[in-house]
Amino acid sequence: MQRQDAGDELNILDTILAYGVRGVGIFALLLGGIGVLNVGLVTVRQRIREIGVRRSFGATGSRVFFAVLFESVAATFVAGFLAVMLSIILISNFPLQSVLPAGVTLEDVPPFPLEAAVEGLVAATAVGALAGLVPATMAVRAKVIDAIRY
């Protein structure tokens, strides 16, 4: 029987916790993506007349597609950026010493995980791009005459 060091056990625990946090993050991104998709669909339905007028004045399908898609991407990028800024503020101002047991002191405060912030911002933007595909496709498929009639 081979003996494991305490460091190995902590590395295993760290890996398990990292996967758990990522799983919760993926679930939150999935729910957020469904919300963005719903808002995008409602927005396209409400602005169908505007889309028809733009198309009648010569806007191409790709221009309409990218306009609707960019709204979704921009909204999720801004939301992701604000979430990263809020997490930086919360982590940098968290009273870590008051949470520790009595007699335990901290020598160094752990740094903010910059990789996680970038990964979260990229993931939020990607979810916005994926959620914006369906409303953008619906906007392009709308017939000009039918869209103006609404």
Backbone as JSON Lines, residues from 0, in Angstrom:
{"i":0,"aa":"M","n":[0.85,-1.19,0.0],"ca":[0.0,0.0,0.0],"c":[0.88,1.24,0.0]}
{"i":1,"aa":"Q","n":[0.56,2.17,-0.88],"ca":[1.38,3.35,-1.02],"c":[0.76,4.49,-0.24]}
{"i":2,"aa":"R","n":[1.59,5.23,0.46],"ca":[1.13,6.33,1.3],"c":[1.12,7.62,0.48]}
{"i":3,"aa":"Q","n":[0.04,8.37,0.62],"ca":[-0.05,9.66,-0.06],"c":[0.31,10.77,0.91]}
{"i":4,"aa":"D","n":[0.94,11.81,0.4],"ca":[1.24,12.97,1.22],"c":[-0.01,13.84,1.34]}
{"i":5,"aa":"A","n":[0.02,14.7,2.34],"ca":[-1.12,15.61,2.55],"c":[-1.27,16.55,1.36]}
{"i":6,"aa":"G","n":[-0.16,16.92,0.73],"ca":[-0.22,17.81,-0.43],"c":[-0.97,17.18,-1.58]}
{"i":7,"aa":"D","n":[-0.81,15.87,-1.78],"ca":[-1.54,15.18,-2.84],"c":[-3.03,15.21,-2.58]}
{"i":8,"aa":"E","n":[-3.41,14.99,-1.33],"ca":[-4.83,15.01,-0.98],"c":[-5.42,16.41,-1.16]}
{"i":9,"aa":"L","n":[-4.64,17.44,-0.83],"ca":[-5.12,18.8,-1.03],"c":[-5.24,19.13,-2.51]}
{"i":10,"aa":"N","n":[-4.34,18.63,-3.33],"ca":[-4.45,18.85,-4.77],"c":[-5.7,18.19,-5.34]}
{"i":11,"aa":"I","n":[-6.01,17.0,-4.85],"ca":[-7.22,16.3,-5.3],"c":[-8.46,17.08,-4.88]}
{"i":12,"aa":"L","n":[-8.46,17.57,-3.64],"ca":[-9.58,18.36,-3.14],"c":[-9.73,19.66,-3.94]}
{"i":13,"aa":"D","n":[-8.61,20.28,-4.25],"ca":[-8.63,21.51,-5.04],"c":[-9.22,21.26,-6.43]}
{"i":14,"aa":"T","n":[-8.85,20.14,-7.04],"ca":[-9.37,19.8,-8.36],"c":[-10.87,19.54,-8.31]}
{"i":15,"aa":"I","n":[-11.32,18.82,-7.3],"ca":[-12.74,18.54,-7.15],"c":[-13.53,19.84,-6.95]}
{"i":16,"aa":"L","n":[-13.01,20.73,-6.11],"ca":[-13.69,22.01,-5.88],"c":[-13.72,22.86,-7.15]}
{"i":17,"aa":"A","n":[-12.63,22.82,-7.91],"ca":[-12.59,23.6,-9.16],"c":[-13.65,23.09,-10.14]}
{"i":18,"aa":"Y","n":[-13.79,21.77,-10.25],"ca":[-14.82,21.22,-11.14],"c":[-16.22,21.55,-10.63]}
{"i":19,"aa":"G","n":[-16.4,21.54,-9.32],"ca":[-17.7,21.88,-8.75],"c":[-18.08,23.32,-9.04]}
{"i":20,"aa":"V","n":[-17.12,24.22,-8.87],"ca":[-17.38,25.64,-9.14],"c":[-17.65,25.86,-10.62]}
{"i":21,"aa":"R","n":[-16.91,25.18,-11.48],"ca":[-17.16,25.3,-12.92],"c":[-18.53,24.75,-13.3]}
{"i":22,"aa":"G","n":[-18.93,23.67,-12.66],"ca":[-20.26,23.12,-12.93],"c":[-21.36,24.1,-12.57]}
{"i":23,"aa":"V","n":[-21.24,24.73,-11.42],"ca":[-22.22,25.74,-11.01],"c":[-22.19,26.92,-11.97]}
{"i":24,"aa":"G","n":[-20.99,27.32,-12.4],"ca":[-20.86,28.42,-13.36],"c":[-21.5,28.1,-14.7]}
{"i":25,"aa":"I","n":[-21.3,26.88,-15.18],"ca":[-21.9,26.47,-16.45],"c":[-23.42,26.47,-16.34]}
{"i":26,"aa":"F","n":[-23.94,26.0,-15.21],"ca":[-25.39,26.0,-15.0],"c":[-25.92,27.43,-14.99]}
{"i":27,"aa":"A","n":[-25.21,28.35,-14.32],"ca":[-25.64,29.75,-14.27],"c":[-25.58,30.37,-15.66]}
{"i":28,"aa":"L","n":[-24.53,30.05,-16.43],"ca":[-24.44,30.58,-17.79],"c":[-25.54,30.03,-18.68]}
{"i":29,"aa":"L","n":[-25.9,28.78,-18.49],"ca":[-26.99,28.19,-19.26],"c":[-28.31,28.91,-18.97]}
{"i":30,"aa":"L","n":[-28.59,29.14,-17.7],"ca":[-29.82,29.86,-17.35],"c":[-29.79,31.29,-17.86]}
{"i":31,"aa":"G","n":[-28.64,31.94,-17.77],"ca":[-28.5,33.3,-18.29],"c":[-28.68,33.33,-19.8]}
{"i":32,"aa":"G","n":[-28.15,32.32,-20.48],"ca":[-28.3,32.25,-21.93],"c":[-29.75,32.08,-22.35]}
{"i":33,"aa":"I","n":[-30.49,31.3,-21.58],"ca":[-31.93,31.15,-21.87],"c":[-32.65,32.47,-21.68]}
{"i":34,"aa":"G","n":[-32.27,33.21,-20.65],"ca":[-32.87,34.53,-20.42],"c":[-32.55,35.51,-21.54]}
{"i":35,"aa":"V","n":[-31.3,35.52,-21.99],"ca":[-30.9,36.4,-23.09],"c":[-31.62,36.01,-24.37]}
{"i":36,"aa":"L","n":[-31.76,34.71,-24.61],"ca":[-32.48,34.22,-25.78],"c":[-33.93,34.7,-25.75]}
{"i":37,"aa":"N","n":[-34.56,34.6,-24.61],"ca":[-35.95,35.02,-24.46],"c":[-36.1,36.52,-24.71]}
{"i":38,"aa":"V","n":[-35.21,37.31,-24.14],"ca":[-35.26,38.76,-24.34],"c":[-35.02,39.1,-25.81]}
{"i":39,"aa":"G","n":[-34.09,38.4,-26.44],"ca":[-33.83,38.64,-27.85],"c":[-35.02,38.32,-28.73]}
{"i":40,"aa":"L","n":[-35.7,37.22,-28.43],"ca":[-36.89,36.86,-29.22],"c":[-38.0,37.89,-29.05]}
{"i":41,"aa":"V","n":[-38.21,38.34,-27.83],"ca":[-39.24,39.35,-27.58],"c":[-38.87,40.67,-28.28]}
{"i":42,"aa":"T","n":[-37.61,41.03,-28.23],"ca":[-37.16,42.27,-28.87],"c":[-37.36,42.21,-30.38]}
{"i":43,"aa":"V","n":[-37.02,41.1,-30.99],"ca":[-37.22,40.96,-32.44],"c":[-38.7,41.04,-32.78]}
{"i":44,"aa":"R","n":[-39.55,40.39,-31.98],"ca":[-41.0,40.45,-32.24],"c":[-41.53,41.88,-32.14]}
{"i":45,"aa":"Q","n":[-41.04,42.63,-31.15],"ca":[-41.52,44.0,-30.98],"c":[-40.96,44.95,-32.03]}
{"i":46,"aa":"R","n":[-39.8,44.64,-32.57],"ca":[-39.17,45.53,-33.54],"c":[-39.27,44.98,-34.96]}
{"i":47,"aa":"I","n":[-40.19,44.1,-35.21],"ca":[-40.31,43.49,-36.53],"c":[-40.64,44.53,-37.6]}
{"i":48,"aa":"R","n":[-41.42,45.53,-37.23],"ca":[-41.75,46.59,-38.19],"c":[-40.51,47.4,-38.55]}
{"i":49,"aa":"E","n":[-39.71,47.72,-37.55],"ca":[-38.46,48.45,-37.79],"c":[-37.53,47.64,-38.69]}
{"i":50,"aa":"I","n":[-37.46,46.35,-38.46],"ca":[-36.62,45.48,-39.29],"c":[-37.14,45.48,-40.73]}
{"i":51,"aa":"G","n":[-38.44,45.42,-40.9],"ca":[-39.02,45.46,-42.24],"c":[-38.73,46.76,-42.96]}
{"i":52,"aa":"V","n":[-38.81,47.87,-42.24],"ca":[-38.52,49.17,-42.85],"c":[-37.04,49.25,-43.24]}
{"i":53,"aa":"R","n":[-36.18,48.77,-42.38],"ca":[-34.75,48.77,-42.7],"c":[-34.46,47.93,-43.94]}
{"i":54,"aa":"R","n":[-35.12,46.78,-44.01],"ca":[-34.92,45.91,-45.18],"c":[-35.46,46.57,-46.44]}
{"i":55,"aa":"S","n":[-36.6,47.27,-46.33],"ca":[-37.18,47.91,-47.52],"c":[-36.31,49.06,-48.01]}
{"i":56,"aa":"F","n":[-35.54,49.68,-47.14],"ca":[-34.64,50.75,-47.55],"c":[-33.27,50.23,-47.96]}
{"i":57,"aa":"G","n":[-33.12,48.91,-48.08],"ca":[-31.89,48.36,-48.65],"c":[-30.95,47.69,-47.69]}
{"i":58,"aa":"A","n":[-31.31,47.53,-46.43],"ca":[-30.43,46.82,-45.5],"c":[-30.37,45.35,-45.9]}
{"i":59,"aa":"T","n":[-29.19,44.82,-45.98],"ca":[-29.04,43.42,-46.36],"c":[-29.38,42.52,-45.18]}
{"i":60,"aa":"G","n":[-29.61,41.25,-45.49],"ca":[-29.91,40.29,-44.43],"c":[-28.76,40.14,-43.45]}
{"i":61,"aa":"S","n":[-27.53,40.19,-43.96],"ca":[-26.38,40.05,-43.07],"c":[-26.24,41.26,-42.15]}
{"i":62,"aa":"R","n":[-26.6,42.43,-42.63],"ca":[-26.53,43.63,-41.77],"c":[-27.54,43.54,-40.64]}
{"i":63,"aa":"V","n":[-28.74,43.1,-40.95],"ca":[-29.78,42.93,-39.92],"c":[-29.36,41.83,-38.95]}
{"i":64,"aa":"F","n":[-28.82,40.73,-39.49],"ca":[-28.38,39.62,-38.65],"c":[-27.33,40.08,-37.65]}
{"i":65,"aa":"F","n":[-26.31,40.78,-38.11],"ca":[-25.24,41.2,-37.22],"c":[-25.67,42.3,-36.26]}
{"i":66,"aa":"A","n":[-26.63,43.12,-36.65],"ca":[-27.14,44.14,-35.73],"c":[-27.84,43.5,-34.54]}
{"i":67,"aa":"V","n":[-28.68,42.51,-34.82],"ca":[-29.4,41.83,-33.74],"c":[-28.42,40.99,-32.89]}
{"i":68,"aa":"L","n":[-27.5,40.33,-33.56],"ca":[-26.52,39.51,-32.84],"c":[-25.61,40.37,-31.97]}
{"i":69,"aa":"F","n":[-25.21,41.53,-32.49],"ca":[-24.33,42.4,-31.72],"c":[-25.0,42.94,-30.47]}
{"i":70,"aa":"E","n":[-26.31,43.17,-30.52],"ca":[-27.03,43.61,-29.32],"c":[-26.89,42.58,-28.2]}
{"i":71,"aa":"S","n":[-27.04,41.33,-28.56],"ca":[-26.94,40.26,-27.57],"c":[-25.51,40.13,-27.04]}
{"i":72,"aa":"V","n":[-24.55,40.19,-27.93],"ca":[-23.14,40.07,-27.51],"c":[-22.74,41.25,-26.64]}
{"i":73,"aa":"A","n":[-23.14,42.44,-27.03],"ca":[-22.78,43.63,-26.25],"c":[-23.42,43.6,-24.87]}
{"i":74,"aa":"A","n":[-24.67,43.17,-24.79],"ca":[-25.34,43.11,-23.5],"c":[-24.66,42.12,-22.56]}
{"i":75,"aa":"T","n":[-24.3,40.96,-23.07],"ca":[-23.67,39.96,-22.19],"c":[-22.22,40.35,-21.86]}
{"i":76,"aa":"F","n":[-21.54,41.03,-22.78],"ca":[-20.18,41.49,-22.47],"c":[-20.21,42.52,-21.35]}
{"i":77,"aa":"V","n":[-21.13,43.47,-21.44],"ca":[-21.24,44.5,-20.4],"c":[-21.63,43.85,-19.07]}
{"i":78,"aa":"A","n":[-22.56,42.91,-19.09],"ca":[-22.95,42.23,-17.86],"c":[-21.78,41.43,-17.28]}
{"i":79,"aa":"G","n":[-21.03,40.75,-18.12],"ca":[-19.86,40.0,-17.65],"c":[-18.79,40.92,-17.1]}
{"i":80,"aa":"F","n":[-18.56,42.06,-17.74],"ca":[-17.58,43.03,-17.27],"c":[-17.98,43.58,-15.91]}
{"i":81,"aa":"L","n":[-19.26,43.92,-15.75],"ca":[-19.74,44.42,-14.45],"c":[-19.63,43.36,-13.37]}
{"i":82,"aa":"A","n":[-19.89,42.11,-13.72],"ca":[-19.76,41.02,-12.75],"c":[-18.31,40.84,-12.32]}
{"i":83,"aa":"V","n":[-17.37,40.93,-13.25],"ca":[-15.96,40.82,-12.9],"c":[-15.54,41.98,-12.01]}
{"i":84,"aa":"M","n":[-15.97,43.19,-12.34],"ca":[-15.63,44.35,-11.51],"c":[-16.21,44.21,-10.1]}
{"i":85,"aa":"L","n":[-17.44,43.74,-10.0],"ca":[-18.06,43.53,-8.69],"c":[-17.31,42.47,-7.9]}
{"i":86,"aa":"S","n":[-16.89,41.4,-8.56],"ca":[-16.16,40.35,-7.85],"c":[-14.79,40.85,-7.39]}
{"i":87,"aa":"I","n":[-14.14,41.69,-8.18],"ca":[-12.86,42.27,-7.75],"c":[-13.05,43.14,-6.52]}
{"i":88,"aa":"I","n":[-14.11,43.95,-6.53],"ca":[-14.39,44.82,-5.39],"c":[-14.7,43.99,-4.15]}
{"i":89,"aa":"L","n":[-15.54,42.97,-4.31],"ca":[-15.9,42.15,-3.16],"c":[-14.71,41.38,-2.59]}
{"i":90,"aa":"I","n":[-13.91,40.8,-3.47],"ca":[-12.77,40.01,-2.99],"c":[-11.7,40.89,-2.37]}
{"i":91,"aa":"S","n":[-11.46,42.06,-2.95],"ca":[-10.41,42.91,-2.38],"c":[-10.83,43.55,-1.06]}
{"i":92,"aa":"N","n":[-12.12,43.67,-0.8],"ca":[-12.59,44.28,0.44],"c":[-13.15,43.27,1.44]}
{"i":93,"aa":"F","n":[-12.99,41.98,1.17],"ca":[-13.52,40.96,2.07],"c":[-12.65,40.87,3.32]}
{"i":94,"aa":"P","n":[-13.27,40.94,4.51],"ca":[-12.48,40.86,5.75],"c":[-12.06,39.41,6.04]}
{"i":95,"aa":"L","n":[-11.02,38.96,5.39],"ca":[-10.59,37.56,5.47],"c":[-10.13,37.19,6.86]}
{"i":96,"aa":"Q","n":[-9.48,38.1,7.56],"ca":[-8.94,37.79,8.88],"c":[-10.05,37.52,9.89]}
{"i":97,"aa":"S","n":[-11.21,38.15,9.72],"ca":[-12.3,37.96,10.68],"c":[-12.98,36.6,10.51]}
{"i":98,"aa":"V","n":[-12.8,35.95,9.37],"ca":[-13.42,34.66,9.11],"c":[-12.56,33.52,9.65]}
{"i":99,"aa":"L","n":[-11.27,33.77,9.74],"ca":[-10.35,32.72,10.21],"c":[-10.55,32.44,11.69]}
{"i":100,"aa":"P","n":[-10.23,31.23,12.13],"ca":[-10.35,30.9,13.55],"c":[-9.4,31.75,14.4]}
{"i":101,"aa":"A","n":[-9.7,31.84,15.67],"ca":[-8.89,32.64,16.59],"c":[-7.46,32.09,16.65]}
{"i":102,"aa":"G","n":[-6.5,32.98,16.62],"ca":[-5.11,32.58,16.7],"c":[-4.45,32.31,15.37]}
{"i":103,"aa":"V","n":[-5.23,32.23,14.29],"ca":[-4.68,31.98,12.96],"c":[-4.5,33.33,12.28]}
{"i":104,"aa":"T","n":[-3.3,33.56,11.81],"ca":[-3.03,34.81,11.1],"c":[-2.62,34.52,9.67]}
{"i":105,"aa":"L","n":[-2.89,35.48,8.82],"ca":[-2.53,35.36,7.41],"c":[-1.22,36.07,7.16]}
{"i":106,"aa":"E","n":[-0.33,35.41,6.47],"ca":[0.92,36.07,6.09],"c":[0.74,36.79,4.76]}
{"i":107,"aa":"D","n":[0.09,36.15,3.81],"ca":[-0.16,36.75,2.5],"c":[-1.63,36.59,2.14]}
{"i":108,"aa":"V","n":[-2.17,37.63,1.55],"ca":[-3.54,37.55,1.04],"c":[-3.47,36.94,-0.36]}
{"i":109,"aa":"P","n":[-4.31,35.95,-0.65],"ca":[-4.27,35.34,-1.98],"c":[-4.61,36.36,-3.05]}
{"i":110,"aa":"P","n":[-3.94,36.3,-4.19],"ca":[-4.23,37.27,-5.26],"c":[-5.55,36.96,-5.96]}
{"i":111,"aa":"F","n":[-6.06,37.96,-6.65],"ca":[-7.28,37.77,-7.42],"c":[-6.96,36.89,-8.63]}
{"i":112,"aa":"P","n":[-7.78,35.87,-8.89],"ca":[-7.5,34.97,-10.03],"c":[-7.85,35.62,-11.36]}
{"i":113,"aa":"L","n":[-6.87,36.25,-11.97],"ca":[-7.08,36.96,-13.23],"c":[-7.53,36.02,-14.34]}
{"i":114,"aa":"E","n":[-7.01,34.8,-14.34],"ca":[-7.41,33.84,-15.38],"c":[-8.91,33.54,-15.29]}
{"i":115,"aa":"A","n":[-9.41,33.43,-14.08],"ca":[-10.84,33.15,-13.89],"c":[-11.69,34.33,-14.37]}
{"i":116,"aa":"A","n":[-11.21,35.54,-14.15],"ca":[-11.96,36.72,-14.6],"c":[-12.03,36.77,-16.13]}
{"i":117,"aa":"V","n":[-10.91,36.5,-16.78],"ca":[-10.89,36.51,-18.25],"c":[-11.75,35.37,-18.79]}
{"i":118,"aa":"E","n":[-11.64,34.21,-18.16],"ca":[-12.43,33.05,-18.6],"c":[-13.93,33.33,-18.45]}
{"i":119,"aa":"G","n":[-14.31,33.96,-17.36],"ca":[-15.72,34.29,-17.15],"c":[-16.23,35.31,-18.14]}
{"i":120,"aa":"L","n":[-15.4,36.31,-18.47],"ca":[-15.81,37.32,-19.43],"c":[-15.95,36.73,-20.83]}
{"i":121,"aa":"V","n":[-15.03,35.86,-21.2],"ca":[-15.12,35.2,-22.5],"c":[-16.33,34.28,-22.56]}
{"i":122,"aa":"A","n":[-16.58,33.55,-21.47],"ca":[-17.73,32.64,-21.43],"c":[-19.04,33.42,-21.52]}
{"i":123,"aa":"A","n":[-19.14,34.54,-20.82],"ca":[-20.37,35.34,-20.87],"c":[-20.6,35.88,-22.28]}
{"i":124,"aa":"T","n":[-19.54,36.33,-22.93],"ca":[-19.68,36.85,-24.28],"c":[-20.06,35.74,-25.26]}
{"i":125,"aa":"A","n":[-19.48,34.57,-25.09],"ca":[-19.81,33.43,-25.95],"c":[-21.27,33.01,-25.77]}
{"i":126,"aa":"V","n":[-21.74,33.02,-24.53],"ca":[-23.15,32.68,-24.29],"c":[-24.05,33.71,-24.96]}
{"i":127,"aa":"G","n":[-23.67,34.97,-24.92],"ca":[-24.46,36.0,-25.6],"c":[-24.49,35.8,-27.1]}
{"i":128,"aa":"A","n":[-23.35,35.38,-27.66],"ca":[-23.31,35.13,-29.11],"c":[-24.19,33.94,-29.47]}
{"i":129,"aa":"L","n":[-24.13,32.89,-28.68],"ca":[-24.96,31.71,-28.96],"c":[-26.44,32.02,-28.78]}
{"i":130,"aa":"A","n":[-26.77,32.79,-27.74],"ca":[-28.17,33.12,-27.49],"c":[-28.72,34.11,-28.5]}
{"i":131,"aa":"G","n":[-27.85,34.86,-29.14],"ca":[-28.31,35.83,-30.13],"c":[-28.5,35.26,-31.52]}
{"i":132,"aa":"L","n":[-28.06,34.02,-31.74],"ca":[-28.18,33.43,-33.08],"c":[-29.63,33.22,-33.5]}
{"i":133,"aa":"V","n":[-30.45,32.73,-32.59],"ca":[-31.85,32.43,-32.94],"c":[-32.63,33.72,-33.23]}
{"i":134,"aa":"P","n":[-32.58,34.75,-32.37],"ca":[-33.31,35.97,-32.72],"c":[-32.78,36.63,-33.99]}
{"i":135,"aa":"A","n":[-31.47,36.58,-34.21],"ca":[-30.92,37.18,-35.43],"c":[-31.4,36.43,-36.67]}
{"i":136,"aa":"T","n":[-31.48,35.11,-36.58],"ca":[-31.99,34.33,-37.69],"c":[-33.46,34.63,-37.94]}
{"i":137,"aa":"M","n":[-34.23,34.79,-36.89],"ca":[-35.65,35.14,-37.05],"c":[-35.81,36.51,-37.69]}
{"i":138,"aa":"A","n":[-34.93,37.45,-37.33],"ca":[-35.01,38.78,-37.91],"c":[-34.72,38.75,-39.41]}
{"i":139,"aa":"V","n":[-33.78,37.92,-39.82],"ca":[-33.43,37.83,-41.24],"c":[-34.53,37.13,-42.03]}
{"i":140,"aa":"R","n":[-35.16,36.14,-41.45],"ca":[-36.18,35.37,-42.16],"c":[-37.52,36.09,-42.29]}
{"i":141,"aa":"A","n":[-37.68,37.19,-41.58],"ca":[-38.95,37.93,-41.66],"c":[-39.1,38.52,-43.06]}
{"i":142,"aa":"K","n":[-40.24,38.31,-43.66],"ca":[-40.51,38.86,-44.98],"c":[-40.77,40.35,-44.86]}
{"i":143,"aa":"V","n":[-40.26,41.12,-45.79],"ca":[-40.33,42.58,-45.72],"c":[-41.78,43.06,-45.7]}
{"i":144,"aa":"I","n":[-42.59,42.54,-46.57],"ca":[-44.0,42.98,-46.67],"c":[-44.76,42.63,-45.4]}
{"i":145,"aa":"D","n":[-44.58,41.4,-44.92],"ca":[-45.28,40.98,-43.7],"c":[-44.79,41.77,-42.49]}
{"i":146,"aa":"A","n":[-43.5,42.1,-42.45],"ca":[-42.96,42.84,-41.32],"c":[-43.5,44.26,-41.28]}
{"i":147,"aa":"I","n":[-43.68,44.88,-42.43],"ca":[-44.18,46.27,-42.46],"c":[-45.66,46.3,-42.09]}
{"i":148,"aa":"R","n":[-46.41,45.25,-42.41],"ca":[-47.84,45.21,-42.1],"c":[-48.13,45.2,-40.61]}
{"i":149,"aa":"Y","n":[-47.25,44.62,-39.81],"ca":[-47.52,44.5,-38.38],"c":[-47.65,45.8,-37.68]}
